[in-house]
Amino acid sequence: MAVPPPRARRRPRPGSLDRPVNGRLYRGTWLLVGLPLLLVAFSVARPQPLPPPALAPSVDGAATTRLAQDFLTYPNRFPGTLGAAQASQWVRDQLQAYGLRVRAERFTAHVPRLGTVHLQNLLAVVPGHSPETIVVLAHRDNDGTAPGANDNASGTAVLIELARAYSLHVRPAHTVLFLSTDGGALGALGASAFFKTAPERRDVVAAINLDAIGGRGRPRLLIGGDTPRTTSGVLLETTADRIAKQLGRGPARPSVLRQLIDLGFPFSLYEQAPAISRGIPAVTITTAGDRPPGAADNTLDPARLGQIGRAAQDLLGTLDQGLEFLGGTSTYVYVGSRVIQGWAIELVLIAMLLPFLAAAVDLFARCRRRHIPLAPALRSYRSRLAFWAWLALMFELFDLLGLWPGGTSRPPSLTSTAARHWPAFGLIMLAVLAAAGWLIVRDRLIPRRPLADTEELAGYTVALLCLSTLGLLVVAINPFALLFLLPSLHAWLWLPNLREAPRWARAAVVVVGFAGPAFIVGSFAFRYGLGWDAPWYLLQLRAIGYVPFVTLALAIPWLAAAAQLTVLTAGRYAPYPERDERTIGPGRRVLRRILVGHRARNGASPDLGRALEG
C-alpha cells in the first residue's frame, strides 16, 4: 500500500505574514491570569449575620392583609391624581393614629412623555438615642391600570405595621425613619429625591425597602445600585437569615453572570438603588423578580405577607441593636453564602485583557519590522470613527431639541409609552442624517482596486490596536465593563490568521465578537421582558441621562473597529486612498460648488476650490 506524500506546507504570500498573530505569545500570556485567580481564592469571605434582637416580631399576616385591602379603596394612585392624594392622606392618618408626627416632602420630576409631575414623600420619625438613622421605605403609588394589591399595597401595609410596633416600644437605640415614597412605579423617583436632597439623609446609615412582598413567589433580595456598587455583605446575610428563619429557607439570589452584568452595566428599577449609589447600605425585599410586577399583580397571600412582615421587623430590630457592625457598600459577587471581593474580580478581568494586548502589540511590532505602512489603515479607521461620532452627536442634538422623550435621570417604567413606543419621526430623521454622513465618508472607504496583502494586514492591525486603547480606557472607568469587551477582543484577534479560512468561519468569528453587547441587550429583552423594545429602551436611558455620556463615547471607537473588521472579513475593505487616488466625494462636491459660487461673487482665491479636491 502506497504511503501518501506529506502535505507541503503553504508558503507565506509575498509581502505578508503567514501567521501574523503570535499564538505562542498569546497562550503564554494567559499564565499571568493564574495569579489573580489565586488572589480570588484568598478573597473569598463569608459574612456572618448579626444576632437576632431580643424582642420577637409581632406583625400579624391577617391584620396586615386587612390593612392592605383597606388601602386598596384607592385603586388609582398614579402620581398627581386625586387617588394619589387620597392615598397619601390615608397613610398620613394611619401613622398619626399611632402618635407619629408626619411630614410631607414635596418635589417635582419630569417623566418621559408625561411632563412635569408633582409628587410628595411622607416621613415619620421615631427618635432614638443615636442620630444615626435606619430608613424603612415603601412606595404607595401605582401605574393606575389596576389596584396593585401586591405592588405595592403589601409594602405600604407592612410599613404601617412596623411604624405601629415602634410607636408602642421604648425609645430605640437608633433613629428610625418610616418613608412612604411617591413615584416608585415611575423609576424610584421618591427614593431618589429623598436620598439626594432630604436633610435627614445625612444621618442615614441603612435602608430597608419593601416592594411587592405579598406574592406567592419565593422572596428575593435586590442589592444593586445605579453605579457599580453593592450593599453591605453583612446586611445581605442578615436579611437572608431573617427570611430563612420565617420561611424555612433563604431568599432566591441571582446567578453569578447576572451579578457581573449588573456591575458592568448598573441598572435597577427598585428603590434600594439610589441609596446604594450614595454609599448607604440598602436592600429590597420582594416576591417579584428583577422586573417589578406592576399594578396588575393583585395576588396577596396573607401567610406570606405575615412571614415577610415579621422578617422585616426582625431585621429592623437587628439593625437597631447592631448597626455599628453593618459595614458600608462595596463591590462583590456572592456565590451561595460566600462572597468574592470585587477588587479580585477586577484583577482577573484586567489579567484577561493582557493576552490580547501582548498579541496586538506584537502584531504592530511585526508590521513595523517589515515596514508595512499603517497610516492609510489608520485614516480609514478615522473615517469610520467620524461617521459613528457624527451619529452620536446627532442623537445628542436631537435630545436637546426634544425629539426624544426627556425626563429625570431615572429608569422609565417598563410598561410606559416611553419604553414601548419608538419615536418614529426622530428615528427617521436620525436615519436620514446617518445616510448623509455615510455618503460623505464612503467615497474614501469603497474599494477601487485589488487589495494588497500588506494593506489587508494593516487594516486588521490598526483596528486591533484601537481596541487595545479602548480596553485600557474601560479599565480606567469601570473594569467590570470588560465583561462586554473581552469577547470581541479575544475573538477578533484571530481574524488576521484566518484570512485563508472559509468565509463562513471568519463570519462566525466576527459574530462571536458581538457577544458582549448581546449580553446587555439580551438582559433587557428577556430578564426585564422588553423583547424587541430593548434597543430603544437602552437609547432612552442615555437620552434621559441615566446612562452617562462616557458610555456612549466608549461605544463609538468600538463600533468603528467592529465596522472595519467586518468589511475586512467581507472583502469590502479599502485603505484610505493616497492623494493622487482620491476623487471628489458628494459632500465635498456640494461644498465646492457653494464656495466656487461665493468666490465668483466676491473674487476669492481659486485655490480654495482646488483645496477641496484633496
N, C-alpha and C positions, 0 to 999 in steps of 0.2 A: 504494500500500500504506500503510495507516494505521500511524502510529507509536504504539506503546502509551504511555500516560502514565507518567511516572516514578513509582516506588513511593513512597508517602508514608512519611516517617519516623515510626516509632511514638513517640508522646509518652510521657514518663515517667508512671507511675501516680501519683496524688495521694499525697503523704506519703512517697514513696520516691525512690530514686535510680535513674536509668536504667542507668548502668554504675558500680556502687559502687566497684569496684577500678580504680584508675588504671593502665591498661595502658601508657601512655606513660612514667609514672614507673617502673613495673616494668621495662620494656625498657631504659630509660636507665640504671638502676642496674646492669644486667648489665655495663656498660662497666667497672665497678670490678673485675670479675673478671680483666680483662686484665693488671693489674699483678702479681697473684700468679702468673698463668700465665707472665709474663715472668721472674719470680723462679725458677719451676720450671726454666726453660731454663738459668739460671745455676747451679742447684743440682745439675745432673746431674754425676755423678762416675763414674770408672771405677777401682775399687780394683784395685791390682796384687797378684798373688800373690807370696808370699815365695819366695825362691830355694830350689831343692831341696837336700836335705842331701848331704854328701859321700859317705856310705855308701849303696850300692844296697840296696833292700829284699830280704829273703830269705825271705819267707813262701811256703811251698810249698802249692799247692792240694790235691794228693793227700794229703799228710801232715795238713793241716788237716781234710780231709774224714774221714780215718780217726779223727781225734781227736773230731770231732763225732759220728760213728757210735758211738764208744765211750761218749760221754756219753749217747746215746740208750738205753743199757741201763736207764736210769731214766725210763721214759716218762711217769709221772705225777709231775710236780714241782710240783703245786699247793701253795701255801704252807701249812705246818702239817702236811703229810702225811709218812709215812715216806719216800716217794720224794724229797720235797724235802730231807729231812735227809741222805739218801744222796747226792743230787746235790751238796749243799753240801760233804760230806766228800770227794767225788771232786774237786771244784775245788780244795779245800784241798790235797789230796795232790799234784795236778798242779803247783801253784805252789810247794809246799815242796820238790818234787823238784829245782827249779832254784835252791835255796838262798834262796828268798824267805821272809821271815817274814810269816805270815798272821794277821791279827787279825779276830775276829768282832765285829760291832757289832749287838747285838740291840735290837729295838724292837717295838712293838705298833701295830696300826692297826685301826680299826673299819670293816669293809667292809659296805656296804648288803646286807641280807638274809643276811649270813653271821655278823655279830657281830664280836667281837674275834679277831684273827688274830695269831699270834706269828711274826715274821719275823727274818731276820738278813742283813746285808750282810757280805761278805768283802773285806778290804782288804789289799793287798800293796804296800809302798812300796819304790821304788828311789831311795835318797837321791841328790841331785845337789849341785852346787856352790852352787846357789841354793835357798833355801827355797820360792821360787815354784813352784807345783805344777801339773802338767798331769794331768788325770784322763782315763783311758780306762775306759769302763764298758760293761757289757752285762748284761742281766737273764738269769738262768738258769732262772726258773720258767716254767710254762705254765698253761693253764686246766684241765689234767688230762683233757681229752677225747681227746687224741691225742699222739703223741710230740713233735711240734713240731721237726722236723729243721731247718727254716729259722728258725722263731720259737720259741726262739732258741738252739738248739744251734750254729747257724752263728756267731752273735756271740760266744758263750762260747768256742768253739774258737779263733777269731782272737784273742780277748783273751789266752788262754793262750799262743798262739804269739808274740804281741808281748811278753808278760812273759818268755818264754824268751829271745827275742832280746836284751832289755835286761839280762837277768841275765848274759849272756855278754860284753857290751861293757864298755868302760871307763866310769867314772863319768860320767853325763850332766851337761850344763850346768845343767839344772833338775830338780827332784824330779819323778818320775813315779809316779803312784798308779794301780794297777790295781784296779778296783772291780767285783766281781760282786754285782749287786743282786738283792734278793728283792722280789716284789710288782710287778714290771714289768707283768705281764699284768693287774693289778688297778688300773691307773691311775698307773703310775710311783711306787709307794709307796716303794720303796727309794731311788731318786734323790732324792725329796722329803725323806725323812728325813735322808739324808746332807747335802744342801746346806742343810738347815735347822738341824741340831743337831751334826753331827760337828765335833770340834775342828780337823781338818785343813782344813775348808772355808775357813777364814780366809785361807789361803795359795793357794787355787785361783784360777788366772787364765785357765784354758781347759779345755774338756772335749770329748771325742770319744765319741759314743755309737754303738755297733754293734748294730743291731737288724734281724734278718731280712735278712742280707746275702748269703745263698747262693741266692736265687731266680734265675730266668731273666729277670726283668723288668729294665728299664732302671734303673740306680741313681737314687735321688732324694735330695735334701738337705732336711731339715726344720730350720727356723731360727727358729720362732716360740716364744713363751713363754706363760705364764699371764697376763701383763699385756701392754699394748701396747708391747712391746719386741722388737727383732730382734737377732740375733747380729752380731758384728763383720763388716763387709764384707770386710775382708782375710782373715778366717778362711773366709768363704764362697768367695771366689775362689781361695784357696789349695787348699781341699778340692776344688773343681771342677776345678782344674788337675791335681791329682794323680790324680784319677779318669780324666780325659781322657788322661793320659799312659799309663795302664794299659789302658784300653778302646778308645782311639782316638777317642772322642767324650765330651763332657761329660755330666753328670747331667741328668735332667729337672727342670724347675722349674715351680712353679705359675703360673697366669695372674695378671695384674695384679689382676683382680677378686677372686680368691681371697686374694691378699695383703692387699687392703684389708679384706675381710671378717674376716680373722684379726686385723687391727689394731683394727677396730671392735668385734669380739666375740672376744677372745682365747680360744683353746681348742687344746689339743694332748694327744694320748694318749701321746706319746713322751717319753723321759727327758731330752731337752735342755731342756724347758720349765721345770722348777724351777730350773735353773741360770741360764737367761737372765733369768727373773723376778727373780733376785737380782744381776743385773748382771754375770754371768760369761759371757763368750763361749763358746758351745757349739754343736755341730752334730750332727745324727743322720744317719748314712749307712744307707740301707736300699734294698732292691729291691722293697719294697711301696709302697703308696700312703699317703694320709692316714689310712686305716684300717689298723691292724695286721692281718696276715693270720691270726693266731691259731694255735693248736697244730695245727689241721687241715692247715696248709701243710707238707707233708713233702717238698717239692721241694728238692733240694740239687744244685746244679751245681758240680762241683769246679773247673772252669775259672773260673767267675765268682767263687767263693769265694776262689780264689787271687788273682785280679785285685784284688778289693776289699781283701783282706788286705794285699797289697803297697801299695796306695794308702794304707791306714790307717797302715802302718808308715812310708811316705814322709812322710805328713802329720805324724806324731808326731815324726819326726826334724827336719822343717822347723820345727815349733813350738819344739823344744828349742834350736835354734840361732838362732832369730829371734823369740822370744816378745816381746821389747821393742817390736816394730813391729806387734803384733797389733791394738791399739786395743780399745776397750770396746764394750758393746752400745749400740744406738741404735734409731731408727725410720727405715725407708726402704722403698721398693718398688723391686725390681730388674727391669729390662727388658733381657733379653739379658745382656750383661756390664757394663751400666751400672746405676747406682742413682740414684733420685730421693730426695732427702732428705725425711724425714718432716715437718720443720717447713714446707717449701714446700707439701707436700700439705695440711697442716692449714690453711695460709693460703688455699689455693684453696677448701677446703670451707667455711671461715668466710666467704669472699667470696661464695660461692654462697648463703649464708644472707641476705646483705644485701638483695637484691631483694625477698624475701618480707617482711623486717622493714620495709622502707620502704613497701611497699604496704599492709601490715597497719596500720601506724601512721597512714598517710594515710586509710585507711578509718575508723579510730577518730576522727580529726580531723573528717572529713566528718559522721559521726554526731553529734559534739558540736556542730558548727556548726548543724546542723539540729535540735538539741535532741531527738534520738532517745534515749529512756531505755534505758540498758543494764543497770540494776540487776536487773530481772526475769530477763533472759537470764543474767546472772552467777549469780543464785541457782539457776536451772535447771541451769547447769553445775556449781554446787556440789553439788547433789543427786546428779548423776551421778558426780562425783568421790567423794562419800561412799560411794556404792554400790561402786565399784571398790576404794576404800580398805578397806571392810568385807571384801570378798572376799580382798584381800591379807592383811589381818590374820588372817582365819580360816585361810588357808593357813599362815601362820607359826605360829599357835597349834597347828594340827594337827601341825606339825613338832615342836614342843615336847612334845606329847602322845604322840609316837611313831607317829602314823598313817602317816607317810611313812617309807620306808626310810632311816635315818640312817647316817652314816659319816664317815670322814675326808674333808676337803675336796679330794678328788682325783677326776677323772672315772671313773665306773664303767666296767667293761669293756662294750663294745658288745654282747657276747653274753650278758651276765649277766642273771639274772632281774630285777635292779634296773632294768635298761634296757628290758627287753622286757615285763615283767608289770606292768600298771597296778594300783595298789591300789584295788580296786573299792569297798570299804567307805568308805575315806577320801574318794574322789571323789564317791560318792553323798551322803555327809554334807555335803561342800562344796557340792554342787549344791542340796541342801535349804536350807542356810543362805543360799545365793545367792538362791534363790527367795523366802525370807523377807525378805531385805534389799530385794529388788526390790518386793515387795508394800508395804513401808513407804514407799519413795520414789516409787513410780509414781503415787500419788494426786496428787502435786504436778506430775507430768510429763505426764499424759494430756490431750489437747486436749478442752475443754468448750465452745468457741465458735469461730467463724471467726477465723483468724489474720490480723492486720493486716500490711500490707507492712512497716511500720516495725519491728514485732516480729520478723518473719522476718529482716530485715536485722540487727537487734540480736543475734539468736541466732548468725548467721554471724560477726559482728564479735567477739563475746566468745570464741567457740571459736578463732578465728584469733589473737587476742591471747594467749590462754593457750598456744597452740602457739608463739608468739614467745618467751614466757618460758621455755618448755621448751627451745627451741633454744639460748638463752643458757646454761641450766644444763648442757646437753650439751657446749657449748664449754668450760665451766669444768672438766668432769670428764674427758671423752675426746673431743677434736674428731673423731677418726676415726669415732666412732659417728654423726656427722651423715650418713654414708652411708645409714643406715637411716631417718633422719628426713626428709631433704630431699625424697624423692619425695612424701610426704604433704603437706609444706608447699607445694610448688610446684603440685601437682595440686589440692588443696583450696582454694587461694587463689582459684580462678576459679569456685567454686560460687556466690558471690553474683551473678556476672554471667550465670550460666546458669539463673536462676530461671524464665525463659520457654522454655528449651530442652526438648526431649522428655525424658521421664523416663528413658529408656534411656541417653541421652547423659550425664545427670547421674549415673546409677548407675555408668556406666563410669568417670567421673572419680573417684568415691569408691573404686572397686575399685583403680584405679591407685595411689591413695594408700597402699594396703596392700603395695606392692611392697617397701618396706624390711624389715618383719618377715618377708615371704615369702623374702627373701634368707637370713635366718638359719635359718628352718625348712627351707627347701629345701636348704641346705647340709648340715644334719644328716640330712635324709631321703635325699638322693642321694649326696652326697660321702662321707658316713660310713655309708651303707647302712642307715639305721634305718627308712626308709619311714614308715609311719603311726605308728610309735613315737616319732618325732622330737619331737612336742609334750610327751609325758610325760618324755622324756629331758631336755629343757630345764628342765622344772619340777623334775626330780630334781637337776639341777646347782644349782639355787637351794636346794633342801631340805638338801643337804649342805654348803652354804656356798661352793661353788666359784664360783658367780656371786654377786657381792656384793649386799647388800641395796639399795644405791643404784640398781642396775639395775632392780629391781622398783619402787622408789619413782619412778623416772622413767617407767616404763611406765604408772603409774596416771593421771597427767594426760593422757597421750596417748590412752589408752583412753576417758577421759571426753570429750575433744574429738572423737574419732572417732565416739563414740555420738551426740553432739549433732549433728554434721554429717550423720550417716546418717539420723537421724529428720527433719532438715530436708529432706533430699533426698526422703525417702519421704512427706513431707507429714503426718507424725505429731508434729510439734514443737508444744509449747505453752510459753509463758513461765511462769515461776513466778507463781502467782496472787496477787493482792492479798488483803489480809486479809478483805475482805468477800466474796471469791470462794471462799475455802477451805472445804473440808469436812473432817470428822474422818477421817483415814486409819485403816486397820486396826491399825497399831501403836499410834497414839495412843488408839484406841478401847479396846484391851485395857488399856493403861496407865491410862487414865482410870477404867475400871471397878475396877481394883485400888486406885487412890488414893481413889476415892469410897467404896469399901467400908472402907478404912482410916480415912477421915475420919469415917464413920458410927460406927465403933467407938471412936474417940478424940476426936471432937469437933473435928477440924481445920477450918481455914478453907475455905469453899466456893469461894473464889477460885482455889484450886489446880486444881480440876477444870475450871473455865472457862478457865483459862490454857492448858490443853492444846488447846483448840479453835483457838487461834491458831497 
